Amino acid sequence: MAPIERVLDYPRDQVTQDTFYNCGPASTQTIIRAATGELIGEAQLAREMGTTANGTDHIGLLANALNQHVPGGDYRVVTIPNDPPSREQVNALWENLIGSIDAGHGVAANIIAPPSNYPRPSYVASQALNYGGGTVYHYIALMGYAVDSRGGRHIWWADSGFAPYGCWVTLEQTASLIAGKGYAFSNAPSKGMEINSMSESIMRDNQVQLRGPELSGWEVNSLVNAMSQRNGDRGTMVEIAASDLAITRDNQVQFRGPGLEGWDVKQLVEAANKRGGRATMVEMVAVCLQEIKALRAEVQALKGA
């Protein structure tokens, strides 16, 4: 698969924090400036969040400041109280991050980084963030996401406290560092990815092919009729109908399953049956696999008779 990458455009001249305890205000400053173009001083943000030499008390204070300064940001807080985080929590972080970035808004995260789990560079990054001095309690700004050619998921960190002040880190490690704390993401509507018309058309068609018109599954008879109308054995599923903008990650989930870890065939068959015969393409394949398995069992039984 082709890599997917999106990083918000943010000025790099003001990423670093002014004091050793201002990581919360500095991360908030970066997110606000990327979203609005407005540079608000760390001192002002520190006053608004009650930041002291002991730091900023909790992620909710960053969310409050972001909602005050990012119009329509609709920032919400998610806590991950358990360590390690569950697969569901990791996937939720990914989805919330993508939605926030696609809306043009960075994500604020509170992390705990012991020496055994200092952030490691991933994806195209080669230089690690210069963490040190024992366990690090810190706030960072998550400003981008990427999926590599093997399906690995990565997050771009804007880190105010440690050189080189930016790095790709895997989704899984990022989630493990947030565990015990939380993050604030924007629930604002997506602004959509900037793609050319040809790419947009291809993605739309792919989504319709996978999930059917209106993305509600295919009617099997309509597929048969479409083939017969072409007077031969060649053809696509149906004549492409208009659809909503297809998002690349939705196509990827259709091909590779939730969490990109493969589909459960039984779940696909059950999903198709619940819709009274309407099914997505992957569900149809699953039904076929189940029927083939049953036929093989019958053949083996006949051979043994």
N, C-alpha and C positions, 0 to 999 in steps of 0.2 A: 504494500500500500504506500501511497505517496504521503510524506510527512505533512502534518498540519501544524501551523504555528501562528499565534497571534499575541503580540505584546503591545500594550497601550503606549502611546507616545507621551513620554513625560520628561521634563527638563532634568538633567543630571547634575546641575550646578548647585542644587540645594538639598540633595538627598541626605547628606551627613547631618548628624544631630549636633546641636550647639553645646550641649552639656552631656555628661556621662549618663544622666538619668532621663534624658528627653527623647528616648526612642519612641514613646507613644505619640507625643506631639509631632515629631519629625516624620513618622510614618503617615500620620493623618495629613500632614502638610503636603506630602508627595501625592497622596490620593486626591486631595482637593485641587491641587494645582493641575494635575493631569485632566481632571474632569471639567474644571471651570476656567483654567488659565490664571486664576487669582493666587498670588503668593501671600499667604497669611503667616505672620511671624510665629515662630515656635513659642515665644514667651506668651503671646496672646492665647494660643491654643492650650498651653500648659495651665494658664489661669482658668480657662473654661473647663478643663478636665480635672482640675485639682491636683495636678502633678507636683510632686515635691522631690527632695533628694532621695526619697525612698521609691520613687517611680510613680507610675499611674496605676491606680488600684485594680481596675478590671476592664475588660474589653468593651463593656457597655458604655463606658465614658467616651471611648473613641467613636462608637456608633452614634452617640448623641451629638458629638461635634460634627461628624460627617453629615448627619441629617440637617444640622443647622446651616452648613456651608455648601452643601451640594444639592441644589434644587432638584426635587424629584428623585433623589437618591434612594429613598425608602430603604435605608440600611437596617438589617435585622441581625440579631446575634444568635449564633449556634454554639453551644458548649459541647465539649467532648470530655465528660468527666472520667471516663474509664481509660486505662492504659494497659494493653494496646487498644487502639480503636478497632471497632468491628468493620467488616467489609462494607456493610451498609453505610456506616459513618464516613468511610473513605470515599465511597462512590457519591455520597451526598455532598461532600466537600468539593469534589470534581464538578458536579453539576451546578452547584451554587457559584463556584468560581467562574465557570464558562458563562453562565447567565450574567454575572456581574461584569465580567470583562467585555462581553458582547454588548452590554448596555453602556460601555464607556467608563465604567467605574471600577477602581481597584478594590481589593479585599484587604482588610486589616486583620492581622493574626497575632495572637499572643502565644508564645512558645516557651518551652522549657527544654534546654539543650545540655544534657550532661556530656562530659568528655567522651563517653563511649558512643554518643550519637550526635556529634557535631555535624552540621550539614555538609554533605558530600556533593561535589559537582556532578551533573549528569547531562544527558543529551549532548549538546555541542560545547558545553562549558568544560574547561580543563583546570581552572584555578579555583581552589576552595576559598570560601570566606574565612577570614583569619580569626576564627574563634579561639578563645583561650581563657585561662584564669579560673577554671573550675566550671561548675554548672552555671549556665547563662539563662537568666530570666529576661525576656526580650519581647519587643513588638516589632513586626515587620510589615511591609506592604507587598502584597502579592499582585503583580501587575501583568501577568501573561500566562498563557498555557501553550503546550505543544504535545503532539502525539508523533512519536518517531515511526520509522518504517516498519518496526516490529510490533507496533501497538502500545509501546511503553508511554506512560503519561508523565509529563513534567510541568513544573510551575516555575515561572520567573519571579525571583525574589528581588525587591529593592530593599536593601538592608542598610539602615542609617548608621549602624555601629561598627561594622567590620569590613575592611577592605577586601576585595575591590568594590564593595557596595552594591553588587548585583551578581546574581548567579542562577543557573538552572539547577533545581533540586527535584528529585522524583516526587510524584504525588504521594506515594506510600511513606517516604521519609518525612515529608512535610506534615502529613496527618499524624505520624508518630510523635512529632515535636509539638504539635498543637494539643495532643492528648493531655488531659489534666487542666486545660485552659479552654480557649474558644476562639472564634473568629467572627467578624462582621462583614456581611456581603450585601450587595445592592440587589433589591428585588424589582428594580425598574425594568420596563420593557426593553427588549433588545433593540439596538440600532441596526443590527444586521451586519454581516461581514461585507467588506468592500471587495466585490468580485466582478469580473467582467461579464458581459451579457452571455457569451458562449458558455462559460463555466456555470452560470446561474441556470441556463437552460438545461445543461447536462444533469445538474444536480436535481432539478425539478423532475426530469424524466426518470432518473434513477429511483427517486422516491416513489413515484407513481407505479413504476414497474414492480417495486418491492412490496408495496403496501396497498395498491389498488386506488381507484378514483376516490377522492376525498379522504384518502389514507385510512379507509375503514375495512379493507380486505377485498379480495376479488370474488366475484360470482363465477363459479366454475363454468357454467353454461356460456357466459359471455366470452370466456377465453376460447372455447371450442368454436363458437360462432365467428369470432375474429379470424381464426385460422381458416375456416371454410370459405369465408368471404375472399380470401386471397387466392383461392383456386390452386392450392398446392400445399406443400409441407413446410414452406418457409414462412417466417413472420415473427413479429414481436408479440408481446402478450395481447395488446389491443392497440387501437389508434390512441395515441397519447392524449389524454384529456387535461384540461387546466387543473392546476393544483396549487397549494400553498408553496411558498419557497421551501425547498428541501434543504435541510441542514446536513452538512457532511457527517456530523457525529451520529445523526439518526440513522443514516445509511449504514454506518459502521456497526451500530448496535444490531440492526437487522441482520447483517451478515455474521456477526461474531457473538451475539448474545449480550445480555445485561452484564456489565462489568468487563465486557470483551473477553469472557472466559468460556465461551461456548454455550450452546442452547441445551436445555433438558428436553429430549424428544417427547416425553410424556406430557410435559407442560404445554408444548406446542400443539399437540393433538387435542388436548383438553380445551385449549383456547379456541381452536378452530371449531370444535363441536359446540361450544357455548354460543357461537355466532350463527348457528344453524346452517353450516356449510360454507359460510364466507370465511376466507382465510388469506393471510399474507403469503407471499411466495415461500418464505422459509417454513411456514406452517404446512403448506402443501407438500413440500419436500419431506417434512417429518411424517406426514400421513402416509406418503408413498413408501418411506422406509419401513414404517410399521407394517404396512400391508405386504411388502416384500418379505419381511421377516416371517410373517404368518404363513405366506405361501411356501417359503423354504421349509418351514416346520411340517407343513402338510406333505410336501414332496418327500421329505425324509421319512415321514410316517408311512407313506405308500411304499417306499423302497423296502422298509422293514417288514411290511405285511407279507 
